[in-house]
């Protein structure tokens, strides 16, 4: 994930996106980390506007655009709040809004819901699926949660625990919206469990 984001150089080989070599951050990519990594001294609105201002937008234009994405993640009423006043799920929504506001071609998600409690995690997975339908952005998700992989993915790349090399690619053509208790959903989750020797 760090190599895809341009935060780390590959030991060998290269990563191409739209025919261009990934060389540093930016380039139509945005990252959502395990923790929201918000600036605690800035309001929710200013946290989301920050990346836009770094792209050269005026403060007024950046804040107006940021408001749009805070509405998208259901936080329009929290523009003036500070990160310390938010729950974990709300803070992660701000992180999602901040990443989407720069309108990336690819959104990289590094176990974004791993630190959340079970109920909040399910809510955030459903929220992310809704946002994906709305924004139609390509997402690359790293997760150890097999149900999350089935719920959110179109394609699952299973990596070896030994060396991180791909060992299996599983296409996920389950219809959306997905029902976690549906027989096809359960079958695909069980297939993934077998891949990891868990079933």
N, C-alpha and C positions, 0 to 999 in steps of 0.2 A: 504494500500500500504506500509506503514511504517513497519507493522508487517511482510508482505511478504518479504520485503527487509532485515529484521533482524535489523532494526534501533530502533524498539520498541518491547517490550514483550507484548504478548497477556494477557488480564485480565483473560481469562479462555480458555480452549481448547488448541489445538496445531495446528501448520501448518507443514505438511509433504511435502517434495519434493523428489521424487524418493525414498520414504521410509525413508528418513532421516529428523529428526526434524530440523526446521529452528531455529538456535541458533546463532545470530549475523550475520554480513555482510559476503559477499563472497559466497562460496558454489555454484558457477555457476550462480549467479544472478548479474545483473547490473541494475542501476537505471538511468533514464533520468527524471530530474526534470522539473518544470515549467520554471525555469530560467536555462540557460546553466551552471552556476556555474564554469566558467573557471578561471584558475589562471592568473590574469592580467599581471603578470611579466614574464610569459612564452609565447613562441611563440605557434602558432596553433599546429605545429608538436610536440612540447614538452608537450603540454596539452594532446594530444592523447597518447603519449608515456608514460605518467606518470603512469597510472595504470599497464602497462606492466612492467615497472621498479619495481613497488611495488610487482609484482609477482616474481621478481628475474631475469628478463631478463637483459642482458647487455644493456647499453645505445645505442650502435650501432644497436643491434638486435631489440630493442624496437622501435627505430626511423624508421628502415626499414619496420617493420610491420605496424607502424602507417601510413606510406606513403600509404600503400595498402588501408587502410580504409578511408583516406582522398580522394583518387581517387574514392572510392565507393560512397562517398557523394558529389562528384563534386567539391572538394576544393583543388585539387592537386597544383594549382597555388598560394595557400595562406599559404604554409608551414611556411614561415618566418614572416607572419603577427602576430600582437598581438591582443588579444580580443577586445580592444578598437577601433580597425580599422575595425571591422566587423559589418555588419547589424545584426538585431535580428535573422533573418532566417539563416544567415551564422553561427552565434554563436551557434545556436541550432543544426546545422549540425555537428559542431565540437563536441558538446556534444554527439550526436548520434554515431559519429565515435569513440569517446573515450570509450563509453559503449560497442560497438560491438568489438573493438580491443581486449578486454580481452576474447572474444569468450564465452559469457555466454550461458548457456542452456536456461535461461529465461531472457527476457528483460522486465523490469518494467517501464512503462511510466506514469508519474503523470501529466496529462494535459500538455503535452510538448509543445503544440502550442497555449495555452490559451492566451498568451501575444502578439501574433503576429496579424498583420492586416489581414483582410479577404482574400485578394489575396495571401499573403505569406503563410497563414495557408493552403489554398487549395493546393498550390505548395508543401508544406512540407508533407501534407497527401499523395499526390501522390508519393513523394519521399520515404516516409516510406513504402508504399505498394510495391514499386519497390525493396527496400532493403530487405523487408521481403521475396519476391520471390527469391532474390539472395542468401540470407543467411539462409533461412529456420529455423529461430529461433522462439521459442515460445514467444509471447508477451502478456503481461497483461496491458491493457490501462484503466486508469481512465479518464473519460471525462464527461462534462455536455453538450457537443455538440452532439445532436442526429444524425445529418447528418454524423459527423465524426465516430460515433459508427457504423452506417450502412456501411459506406465506407470501414472501416478498419477491422471490426470484422468477426469472424466465429460464435461467440456466444456472446450474450449480456446478462449480469446479471444486472437486474434492482434492485436497492437498495431502501429501504424505506427512505424517507426524515426525518421520525420521529426518527428512531433508527439505521439506516444503515443496517438493516437486509434484506437479499434477499427476493424479493416478486415475481419475475418472471425470468425465463430463456428463452430466445428467440434464437432459432437457426437461423443462417444467412447463407443460402446456395446459395446466389446470385453468379452467375459466375464472375470470375475475368478476365480481369480488369473490374471494375465497372463503370457504366455510371450513374451519379447523376440524370439525367433527365429520365432514363428508368422507365417504369410503375411499375415494381416490386420493384425497389429501392424506388420510391415515396410511394408505398403502405407500405413497411416496416417502412419507416420513420414516416408515419402517424400512424401506429400501435404503435410505440414507443411514439409518441405524446399523443395518447389516454391513454397509461399507466401512463403518468404524468399529465393527465387531461388538456392537452393543445389543444385538438382538439375535 
